[in-house]
Amino acid sequence: AALGRGFCWPRSGGIRGGAAMDLFGDLRRMNKRQLYYQVLNFAMIVSSALMIWKGLIVITGSESPIVVVLSGSMEPAFHRGDLLFLTNFHDDPIRAGEIVVFKVEGRDIPIVHRVIKVHEKGNGNIKFLTKGDNNEVDDRGLYKEGQNWLEKKDVVGRARGFLPYVGMVTIIMNDYPKFKYALLAVMGAYVLLKRES
C-alpha cells in the first residue's frame, strides 16, 4: 500500500526506543526553565487536590468524606467498590436504620454497616449497635474485646450518597501495589512532561 503525503515516521520510540526512552529523551531536551515549570505545575496539582480534600472535611464534618466499600457485607444496599459520600454533623442524632462508617480500636480500616439498635440514656449519651445487611449476626464480634455498643466518637461518617463501582480502581491498587506505583509513575511523568500548546 502507498503511504499518504502527510505520513512521517515517529521521531523517537516506535522502532528505536519505546515509551521509557521517549520519557528520558523528553527530559534531556527540556531546558531548566521548562523543567522547573513542569515541577511547579505538578506541585500545584497535588496541593490543589489536598486543599479540595481539606475543604470537604470542613464542609462535611467527616475526617473521611469519601470512602470505598471493600467487602460485600452491606449487599444489596452497597456492593464492593461503591464510592460513598459521608457527612458527620454531631448535632444530628443517630437513628436505627441509618448506615454509618465507624472505626473500631485495633482495626485500621473503617467499617460500613447499618445501625440496628439505639440505646439513649437520660443524660443524652447515645450508644448503638450495628450489623451488615448481608451478615447473619450483629457486629459485637468486630468491636474491641468487652465492647458491646458503639458511641458517637466511633463514627467516621454517615452515608449520604454513593456512586456504584467507581472505587474499584482503589481496590485494584490496594490488591496489586505494583500497579499502583506504575500508575502513579505514569501520571507523574505525564504531568512533568506535558507541554503547553
C-alpha positions as CSV (number, residue, x, y, z in Angstrom):
1,A,0.0,0.0,0.0
2,A,1.2,3.5,-0.7
3,L,1.9,6.0,2.1
4,G,-0.1,9.2,2.2
5,R,1.6,12.6,1.7
6,G,1.2,13.6,5.3
7,F,2.8,10.4,6.7
8,C,6.1,10.6,8.6
9,W,7.8,8.1,10.9
10,P,7.8,8.8,14.6
11,R,10.7,11.0,15.8
12,S,11.6,8.6,18.6
13,G,10.3,5.4,20.1
14,G,8.4,3.2,17.7
15,I,11.1,1.1,16.2
16,R,14.1,2.5,18.1
17,G,13.2,3.2,21.7
18,G,9.8,2.6,23.3
19,A,7.9,4.7,25.8
20,A,10.6,4.7,28.5
21,M,13.2,6.0,26.1
22,D,10.8,8.7,24.9
23,L,10.4,9.9,28.5
24,F,14.1,10.2,29.1
25,G,14.6,11.8,25.8
26,D,12.0,14.5,26.5
27,L,13.6,15.1,29.9
28,R,17.0,15.6,28.3
29,R,15.6,18.0,25.7
30,M,13.9,20.2,28.3
31,N,15.8,23.2,29.5
32,K,15.9,24.0,33.2
33,R,13.2,26.7,32.9
34,Q,10.8,24.2,31.3
35,L,11.6,21.5,33.9
36,Y,11.0,23.9,36.8
37,Y,7.7,25.0,35.3
38,Q,6.6,21.4,35.0
39,V,7.7,20.5,38.6
40,L,5.8,23.6,39.8
41,N,2.7,22.6,37.7
42,F,2.8,19.1,39.3
43,A,3.2,20.6,42.8
44,M,0.2,22.9,42.2
45,I,-2.0,19.9,41.1
46,V,-1.0,18.0,44.3
47,S,-1.6,21.0,46.6
48,S,-5.0,21.7,44.9
49,A,-6.1,18.1,45.5
50,L,-5.1,18.4,49.2
51,M,-7.0,21.7,49.5
52,I,-10.1,20.2,48.0
53,W,-9.8,17.2,50.4
54,K,-9.4,19.5,53.4
55,G,-12.3,21.7,52.2
56,L,-14.5,18.6,52.0
57,I,-13.5,17.6,55.6
58,V,-14.6,21.0,56.8
59,I,-17.9,21.1,54.8
60,T,-19.0,17.5,55.7
61,G,-17.7,17.4,59.3
62,S,-16.2,13.9,58.5
63,E,-12.5,13.0,58.7
64,S,-13.0,10.9,55.6
65,P,-15.7,12.4,53.4
66,I,-15.3,9.8,50.7
67,V,-14.8,6.1,51.3
68,V,-14.8,2.9,49.2
69,V,-16.8,-0.2,50.2
70,L,-14.2,-3.0,50.5
71,S,-16.4,-6.0,51.3
72,G,-19.8,-7.5,50.4
73,S,-21.2,-7.3,54.0
74,M,-23.7,-4.5,53.0
75,E,-25.1,-6.1,49.9
76,P,-27.6,-5.4,48.4
77,A,-27.6,-1.8,49.6
78,F,-23.9,-1.3,48.7
79,H,-21.5,-3.5,46.7
80,R,-17.8,-3.9,46.8
81,G,-16.2,-1.0,45.0
82,D,-19.0,1.5,45.6
83,L,-17.9,5.0,46.5
84,L,-19.7,6.5,49.5
85,F,-20.1,10.2,50.3
86,L,-20.2,10.9,54.1
87,T,-21.2,13.6,56.5
88,N,-20.8,13.6,60.2
89,F,-22.6,16.5,61.8
90,H,-22.6,16.0,65.6
91,D,-25.9,17.7,66.1
92,D,-27.8,15.0,64.1
93,P,-28.9,12.2,66.3
94,I,-28.1,8.6,65.2
95,R,-31.1,6.6,64.4
96,A,-31.8,2.9,63.7
97,G,-31.7,2.1,60.0
98,E,-29.0,4.7,59.3
99,I,-25.8,3.5,57.5
100,V,-22.7,4.6,59.4
101,V,-19.0,4.3,58.8
102,F,-17.2,3.6,62.1
103,K,-13.7,2.8,63.4
104,V,-13.0,0.1,66.0
105,E,-10.0,0.1,68.2
106,G,-7.4,-2.3,66.9
107,R,-8.6,-2.1,63.3
108,D,-7.1,0.2,60.7
109,I,-9.9,0.1,58.1
110,P,-13.3,1.7,58.9
111,I,-16.4,-0.5,58.6
112,V,-19.6,0.4,56.8
113,H,-22.7,-1.1,58.5
114,R,-26.3,-0.3,59.4
115,V,-27.4,0.8,62.9
116,I,-29.9,-1.8,64.2
117,K,-30.4,-0.6,67.8
118,V,-30.0,2.7,69.6
119,H,-29.8,3.0,73.4
120,E,-30.4,6.5,74.5
121,K,-29.6,7.5,78.1
122,G,-31.3,10.3,80.1
123,N,-28.2,12.4,80.1
124,G,-28.2,12.5,76.2
125,N,-25.5,9.9,75.7
126,I,-26.3,7.5,72.8
127,K,-25.0,4.0,72.3
128,F,-25.8,1.9,69.3
129,L,-25.3,-1.5,67.7
130,T,-24.5,-2.2,64.1
131,K,-24.8,-5.1,61.6
132,G,-24.0,-5.7,58.0
133,D,-27.2,-6.2,55.9
134,N,-25.6,-9.3,54.4
135,N,-24.3,-10.7,57.8
136,E,-26.1,-13.2,59.9
137,V,-25.2,-11.7,63.3
138,D,-24.6,-8.2,64.7
139,D,-21.1,-6.6,65.0
140,R,-20.4,-7.3,68.6
141,G,-17.7,-9.8,67.4
142,L,-16.0,-7.0,65.5
143,Y,-15.8,-4.5,68.3
144,K,-12.9,-4.4,70.7
145,E,-13.0,-7.0,73.5
146,G,-15.6,-6.2,76.1
147,Q,-17.3,-3.6,74.0
148,N,-21.0,-4.2,73.2
149,W,-22.0,-0.8,71.9
150,L,-20.6,1.9,69.7
151,E,-20.6,5.6,70.7
152,K,-20.7,8.8,68.6
153,K,-16.9,9.2,68.9
154,D,-16.5,5.9,67.0
155,V,-18.4,7.3,63.9
156,V,-16.3,8.5,60.9
157,G,-19.4,9.5,58.9
158,R,-22.9,8.6,57.7
159,A,-23.6,7.6,54.2
160,R,-25.5,10.3,52.3
161,G,-24.9,9.1,48.7
162,F,-22.9,6.8,46.5
163,L,-21.5,6.1,43.1
164,P,-21.6,2.4,42.1
165,Y,-18.3,0.6,41.4
166,V,-16.3,3.8,41.0
167,G,-14.0,2.7,43.8
168,M,-12.9,-0.5,42.1
169,V,-9.7,1.4,41.0
170,T,-8.8,1.9,44.7
171,I,-9.4,-1.8,45.4
172,I,-7.2,-2.9,42.4
173,M,-4.5,-0.5,43.6
174,N,-4.6,-2.0,47.1
175,D,-4.7,-5.6,45.9
176,Y,-1.8,-5.0,43.4
177,P,0.7,-2.5,44.8
178,K,2.9,-2.7,41.7
179,F,0.0,-1.5,39.6
180,K,-0.5,1.5,42.0
181,Y,3.2,2.5,41.7
182,A,3.2,2.1,37.9
183,L,0.1,4.2,37.6
184,L,1.5,7.0,39.9
185,A,4.7,7.0,37.9
186,V,2.9,7.3,34.6
187,M,0.7,10.1,35.9
188,G,3.7,11.9,37.4
189,A,5.7,11.6,34.1
190,Y,2.7,12.8,32.1
191,V,2.3,15.9,34.2
192,L,6.0,16.7,34.2
193,L,6.5,16.1,30.5
194,K,3.2,17.7,29.3
195,R,4.0,20.8,27.2
196,E,1.7,23.8,26.8
197,S,0.4,24.1,23.3
